[in-house]
Amino acid sequence: MASNLNVTELDFDEIKKNLKNFLKAQNEFTDHDFDGSGLNVLLDVLSYNTHYNAMAAHYSLNEAFLDSAQIRGNVVTRAKLLGYTPRSVLSPRATVNLVVDASTMSGNRPNLIILKRGSKFTSEASGITYDFSTLENMSANLNTTNNTYTFNNVKLAEGRHKSLLYRVDNDIENQKFQLSDKDADTSTLRVRVQENEQSTSYQVYTKFETLLTVDSASQVYYLQENPNGFYEVYFGDGVTGKKPVNDNIVTVDYVYTHGEEANGASTFTFADTIVGLTDSVATTTTVTNAAGGTEPESLDSIRFNAPLTFTSQGRAVTSEDYKSIILKSFSNISSISTWGGEDNDPVDFGSVYVAIKPLTAETLTPNEKLSIKDTILKGKNVVSITPEIVDPNFTFLELDVFFKYNPNLTDRTAAELESLIKDVIADYNFNNLNKFDGVLRHSQLLKFIDQSDPSILNSTVRPYMFQNIVAGQSKSLNNFNLSFAAPFYESGNSTDFILNSSAFKLETAGVDHYFGDIPIANSANRQIIIYKIVDGQNITVENNVGTIIPSSGKITLFGFGLPADNTTIKLTLTPNSLDIAPKRDQLLDIDNNAVSVNAQVDTISTAGSSGSIDYSVNSRLR
């Protein structure tokens, strides 16, 4: 019997057992029945109380650390200690041109009109109407020839514009000014301070980024997410940032948004009025569709990015520093890769390369690239190092999948199993690829296929790489430099093509032509040709239209012309390895339409050794 109470257990049953053993060891309770008496109820109460306290202490301790906290408010608080502010919801952005026709307007037409920040446009995405707002004031002069006003490259953000006014009261310690919407896009936030309610002039405050140039007169504001999930603004203390005085009026205006729901909106209608114009007609032309909307930063993302930001300390020295700074200040990122010029191909000393895959589109817009270089990185990178923003380089994958199965172990038909495998591959592509560190691990993919149904006994996957080029009539414009994510497989027979292409025509009504390749004397590289098939024989039509470098997975095409513009040609090659690992700016993406799945009954599992007579295996290559 235990004479001392064991207090190390957390499980309810063990706690109650320890209490029983302790009481049984006491002389006062020698004759008591702990299971059948009222003491059993009292022991339950004591055990529950101890269990609750232990669990509360356990959870509280977990919430004290960034890695283990589960409540968003606690994760945000821990990240703040590292100087990190989580990203808010991001509104889809679009660009339009707006032409206002005032030719039917009576009276005098103003020489200049203003399109105010927050002016309203509407658009549809997936059958739902969304509001879009302008992000800045723009002006346009009257074109006296046709009585129109033209606003070029008007930037729109999905959502409604809201403006909040607060009065400064320095009697309130650490006064903060809260944005009233959890779905506020803080990248659209504007903070202004006026002397009093009657004042017509504003002082515009900018978001604090670094202590480098901040003093007691700096007009900066600080932004944080509070434990309730709202963002709030506060100001300096008169030492690190200017401190507004009593009765100053703080105006915060921003756009609150539906996030990713409005991505893809493409047709916009002006739904507001312009001061000074009556009976005018506004026409919009879309420059870029709405894209880039996303949900607030997830807990996993905060846990990952906060330590990186703290490590860089706002200084861009290593390539990882560039990654953390961009991740902190730029929201439209699905995946990012950074590397130094010494690791580039070709080597480019004095540069740092950044490849970004946006959340929705395939590439960043020119304005987004310029913003990263001139706004986010400027002043943080080493003067002698030039940042270069490059687009992702996609290598698309085509898969031939074969699997053996025992029909006696499943209720699914062969067609249903094939559909299941396609879903497994699609999930693998979504979860493991389409990011810069996404490696196609052949054995891992086979494991997912084999485990998808008990009847599947083994599987084979043959991967192929392909890229598409869009060629036209002009030979001078048909120059392509393609880089694949893996070296190319060579059979060892110089007469075998390692390059395969889809069919295209060299004459308007001609026969199908294809790209092929031949060896180059005294070289490991190969020369690309164009050929056609006549009576089952390959007839070379053009002898030199490019070069293949199998060891580095590169293709160069030049000097060929087609009868029609915008002809898409698919170039397919076999990787040298079943595992494919992208480098630098490369991304892998399995094309679901290029996945071929073939179910085969395993004759040995169904018929024993006699089934081995008809048992077949699949070739490594096509």
N, C-alpha and C positions, 0 to 999 in steps of 0.2 A: 504494500500500500504506500502511496506517495504521501509524505508528510508536508511537502512544500508544493504550492500551486504552480503548475507549468503554464507559463504565460506566452509561450512562443508559437502556439498554434493559431491559425486564422480560420480554419474550417469549422463550421458550426458544430458538427457532430463531435469533433475532437475537443472543441472547447467545453462542450457539455460533459464529455467523458472525463476530462481533467478535473472539472468541478466536482463530479461525483466521487472520483478517487480521493480528492482532497477532503471532502466531507466524511467519507467513510473512514478516513484515517483519524478522525476526531472522536474522542471518547464520548462526547455529548450525543453523537448520532449513531452509536453502535448498533442499536436495534431497529433503525429506521429502514423502511422499504422505499428506496429512491425512485423506483419505476412505477409504483402503484399508489403512492401517497400524494398529498398536496405539494410536497417538496419537488415533485417532478415538474409541476407548473412553474414554481419559483426558479428552478434550474433553467427551464426554457427561457424565462424572462432574462435571467442573468446572461445566458448564452447569446440570446439575440442582441442584447445591449453590447456585449463584448464584441460580437461579430460585426455589428454596425460600426462601432468605433474603430475597429481594426481596418475595415474596408474604407472608411472615411479617411483615415490616416494614410492608407495605401494610395488612394486616388489623389489626395492632396499632395503627396510627395511626387507623384507622377506629373501633376500639373505644374510643378515648380521647375521643370526642365523642358527645354525646347524640343528635344527629341521624342519625349514621351507624352507631352501635353496633348489632350484631345479636344479641349474647349477652345474655340477660335480666339476668344478674348485673352486667354492665357498664352497662346502661341504668339499672338500679336504683341503682347507685353514683353515676352522674352525676346522677340525679334527687335523690339525698340531698344533694348539694352545693348544691342549690337549695331544700333544706328540704322536699322532697316525699317522702311515703311511699306507694308504690303500694297500691291497694285490693286486699284479699284476695278470695278466693271469698266470695260472699254466699249465705247459706242462705235458702230460701223461708220466709216468715213467714205464720203463720195465727193466728186468734183464735177461741177456743172458750169456751163456758160448760160448767162441770163440776158435776154434781149427784151427791152421794154419798148413797145411801139406806142408812141404818143401822137401819132398822125391824126387820130380822130378826136383828140382832146381840144376842147374849146378854151379860148383865152390864151394867155401867155404861157409859154413853156419855160420852166427854169433851165438855166444853163448847166446846172450841176445838181444831181440828186444823190442821196445817200441810201445805201442798203445797210440797215443797222444790224449789229450783232444780235442774234436771236430771231431774225426774220424766219418765217415759217415756210417750209416746203412739205409736200406729202409724196409718198411713194408706196408701192405694194411689194411685198415679198411673201411667197407661199400663200397668196390670196388674202393677206391681212394688210390693212393700211397702217402705215407708220408715219409719224411726224419727223421731219428733219429740220435742224436749225443751223443758221449761219454762225460761224465762229469769230468773225471780226467785221468791223465796219468797212465798207467799200464804197467808193465814189465812182460816178460815171458822168462824162460830159455829153451834152446834147450833140448828136450828129445832125446838123442842119439840113443835110441833103435829103435824108429820109425820115427825120424827126424821131430817131430812136436813141436809146441809151443802151450801152453794152457793158455787162460785167463779165469779165473773163476769169476762168478758174476760181469760181466761188466754192469755198470749202464748206462742206456740210457734215454735220454729225447727227446721227439718229437720236431722237429724243426731244424733250421739251425743255425750253430755257426757263430757268427760275432764278429770281433775284431775292436775296434776303438782306435786311438791314438790322444791325445791332448797334446799341449804344455802349461806348466804353465806360466801364465803372471800375476804377482802379482800387476801390474799396473791396472788391471781390478778388481774393487771392488766386493767382493763376487763372484769370478769366479766359475761357475758351469759347469759340463761336462755332456752333455745330451746324453742319449741313443737314438738312431735314429729310434727306432721302438716302436710303442704303444703296440704291442703284445709281448714285451720282458718279459721273465720270470725272474724276479729279484732274484728268489731263485737260479738261475744258475750263477748269476753275480760274476765275479772275477775282483778285482781292484789291479793293480800293478803299481809301480812307479819306474822309472829308472833315473839315474842322468842326462843323456843326450842321444842323438841319438846313440852315439858310444858305450855306456855302454852295457855290456852283462849281468849284474846282475840286479835283480829286488828286490824291497821290496814289499812284499804282505801285503795289508791292509785288515783288517776285518771290518765288519759292526758294527757300534756303537749300543750297546744294553743298557749299563748302565754307569753312572758316577763313579761307585764304584772304579774301578782301572784305570781310564783314567787320564793321566797327559800330560805334554807338549811333551813327547817323544812317546806317544801311537800312533801306526800306525792304526788308525781307519778312516773310511769314513762314511759320513752321506748320507742317501738316502731319496729322497722326490719325490712326483708326482707334476709336475708343472701345472699351470692353463690350459695348452694346452693338457694335458693328457699324456705327456711324463715323464718318470722317469729321474732324474738327480742326479749326484754324486757331493758332495763337501766335503772339508776337514776342519779340525780344524783350529783354529786361533793361534796356538802355545801355548795355555793354556789348552784348552780341546781338545787335539789331536794334533799330529804333523802336521806342515804346510809345504807343499812342497815349494821348492825355485824356483826362476825364471829359466826357461829353462829345468826344470825337464819334463820328458815325462810320461804322465799318460796313461796307457793302460787299457781299460775296455773291457772285452769280456763276452758274454752271449749267450743264445739261444733264438731266437724268434720263436713263436709257433702258431699252429692253435687251441690251447686249447683243449676243450672237444671233438672235432671232431675225434681225433685219438684214443679215448678210445676203448679198445678191440682188438687192433692190437696184433697178436699172433705169426706170422711167420716173422723172420727177416733175412735179407741178408746183408752181409758185402759188402759195395759199395765204398771202399777206398783202398789205398795202404799203405804198411808198409815199411818204409825206410830200405834198406838192403836186402829186399827179392824180388826175381823175380821168375816168373813161379810157384808161390805157390797157393794152393787152401785153401780157408777159409770156414769153416763149423760152423754154429751157432746152438745152442740148447737153446730153450726158457726156462727160469727158472720161470719168472712171466710175464704174459701178461701186455700190456700197460694199465694203469689205473691211475685215480687221476687227469686227466686234467679238468680244469674248466675255466670259464670266469673271467674277473677282478671283484673285489669286488664291489657289487652293492651299490647304495646310501643308501638304507635302512640298509644294513649291516654295513656300515660306521657309520651311525647315532647311531646304537645300540652298536657297539663295542668300539667306541672312548671314550665315557664316562666311560665304564667299565675299560678300560685300564688306564685312568687317575686316577680312584679311587684306583686301586691296586698299582699304582706307582712302578710297577716292582717288587713288593714284594708278595710272595705267602704265605699268612697267613690263610685266610679263603678259603673255597672251591670255592667261587665265584672268588677269586683272581687267582686260578689255571685256571679257565675257561677263564678269560680275557687274561692271559699271553699266553695260548696255542692258543687262537683265533687270537692273534696278530702275532704270529711267525710261526704258522703251518697252511697250506692252505687247506689240503685235509680233510675238515670237512663239512659234511652235517648237523650234529646235535651233540651236546655235552652235557654231564651231569656230574656233579661233586658232591660228597658228602663226608662227614667226616666218619672216621672209626667208630665213635660212633653211626652213623645212618646206618651202614652196617648190613647185615644179613648173617652170625653172626657178632656180634660186634667185631671190630678190632681196639682198641685204638692205636694211633701212626701212623695211615695211612690215606691217602686221596685217594679216588678212582676216577678214570676218565674213563668214557665210551664214545667212539667216534664212530659215524657212518660215514664212509668215503663217499665221493661224488659218487663213482661208485661201488666199491666192498662192500661186507657186513662187512668185518673186516679189520683192519689195518694189514700191514705186520709186522713181527718181527723187521725189521730194522726201520720202522717208529715208533714203540713203543719205541725202544731203543733211537732213536733220540730225542723224546719228553722228556724222563727221563734224559738222560745224556747231552743233549745240551740245550734244551729250559728251562727246570725247574732247572737244576743244578745251584747252587749259588743263587737262588731266594727263594727256599723253606726253611722252618725252618729245622735245622739240624736233630732234633729228629723226624721229620715227614717223612714217606716214601711214595712217590707217587706210586700208582699201576694203570696200564693201563689195563682195562678189555674190552672184546668184548661185543657188544650189544647182548641182549637176546631177540629174537623175539618171540612174541606170535601171531600166525596167526589166523585170524578170518574167520569163515564160517557163511554166513548169509542166512536165509530163509526169503524171503520178499513176503508179500501178500498185494494187494491193491484193493480197490473197486473203480470202475469208472462208470461214466454215458456215454455210447456211443453216446448219443445225443449231447454231448457238445464238441466232438472232431472229427477230420477227420482221426485220427490215428487208426490203427487196434490194437488189443490186443497185437500182436507180436511186433509192433512198440513201443507201450507203455512200454513193458517189456524191450526192447532194450534201450529205453530212461532212464529207471530207473537204468539199469546197468551202463550207462554212468555217471549218477548222483552219484552213489556210488563210481565209479572209481575216479571221481573228488574229492569227499569228502575224499577218502583215500589219494590222492596226496596232497591235501591242508591242511588237518587237522591231519593226522596220519603220521606214519613213522618218528616221531621225539620224543625226550624224554619227551616233555610236551604235546604230542598228545593224548588227551583223547577221547574215543568214547562216545560222548554225544547222548544218544538214542533219546531224543526229538528233538535235532537239526537235526539229520539225517532224522527223520520222517518229519520235516518241509521242508527240501530240496526235499524230495520225493513228498510230497503233493503239493508243489508249482511248480513242474516241468511241469504240464499240468493242464489246468482248469477243465478237466473232472475227475481228481482224487479226490475222496471225503475223503478217509481215508486210512491209511496204517498200517501194522504191520511188525515189524522186530524182528526175533528171532536170537540172536547172539550165536555162539558157538566158543570155543577156541580149537586150535589144534597145536600140534608140531609133527615133524617127527623125528624118530630115524633111524639110519642105523646100523642094527645088523649083526652079522656074526656067524661063526660056533663055535668059542671058547666061552665057558661060562665065563671064567675068564675075557674076554675083554668086555662082554656085561653088563657093569655097566653104568647106566645113572642117572643123577640127573637133573631133569627138574623143572623149576620154571615158573609158569604162572602169568599173570598180574592181576588175580583176584581170590578170593576164589571160591570153587566149590559149585554148587547147590546140595543139598541132598533132596530127596523127602520125607524122613522120614520113608520110608519102607526099612528096612535093606537088603531085598532080591533083591532090584533093583540095577543094576549096575549104578555107576556114571561115570565109564570109558568105553568108546567104542573105538575099534581099527579096523583098516583094517585087512583083512585076511592075514595069513602067514602060512607056513607049518613047522612042526617039523620033518617030514620025507621027504625023497627025492620025493617020489610019494604019499605022504599022503594026508589026507583031510585038509580042511582049519581049522585053529585054530585062537583064538582071546584072547585078554586080557580082563579080567573082574575083579571084586572085591567083597570081602565079609567083613562083620564087624569083628572087633577085640574086644574080650570080655573086658569090663571095659575100653574101650578107644574110643576116638572120631575119631581115625584114622581107615583106612581100609586096608586090606591085598589084594594084587594083585594076581590073579590066571590066569592060562592059561586053556581055555576050548575049546571043540569042540561040534558041534551040531549033535546029533544022534536021528533020528526020532522025530525031533522037540524039543528034550530035551537037556539042557546044561549039558555036562559031563566034570567034572573037570579032567584035565590031570596033571597039576602041581599046587600044593596047595599054594606055597609061593615063588613068584618071585619079590616081591617088596612091597612098602608101599605108600599109599596115605594120605597126610595131607590136608583135605579139607579146613580147616580154613585159611591156608596160601597159598594154591594153589601150593603145591609141590608134586612131584612124584619121587620116587626112584625105579629103576629097577635093578635086579641083577640075576645072576645064571641061565640064560637060553641060549640055543644054537640052532642054525638053520642049516639046511643042506647046505645052500649056503651063501657065503659072500655078503656083501653089500645089504642086504634085507631092503628095506625101509618100515617102519610101521608107520601109522598115528594114533596118539592118540588124541581123541576128548573128551572134557568135556564141561559141561554147566556152564557158570559163575553164581555166586550167585546174581548178579545184572545186569540189562540191560545196565547200564553205566559201562565202564571199564576204569580204570585209571592206567597207568603203573607207576612203581616206579624205582628209581635208574637207572639200566642199561637196563630196559625193554622197548621194542618198540612194537607197534601194527601195524599190516599190514593185510588189507583185501585181501584175495586171490580171484582175479576176477574169477578164474575157480571154486571157491567154493561158488559163489553167485547164489542162486536159486530164480527166480522172477516168481510170479504167479498172473496174472491179473484175476479179478473176476468182472462180471457185478453186479452193485448195483441194485437189483431188486426193492427195495423200491423207489429209485429215478426215475426209469423208469415206474413203474406200480402202484405207490401209496401204500396205505395200503394193497391192495390185494397182493402186492409183498412181504409182510412180511412173508407170509406163507412159501416161499421157501428161505427166507433170512438166510444165514449161517455166523457164525463167526469162526475165526481161533483159534486153541488151543494155549496156552502159550508155551507148549512143544511139541515135536514131538510125 
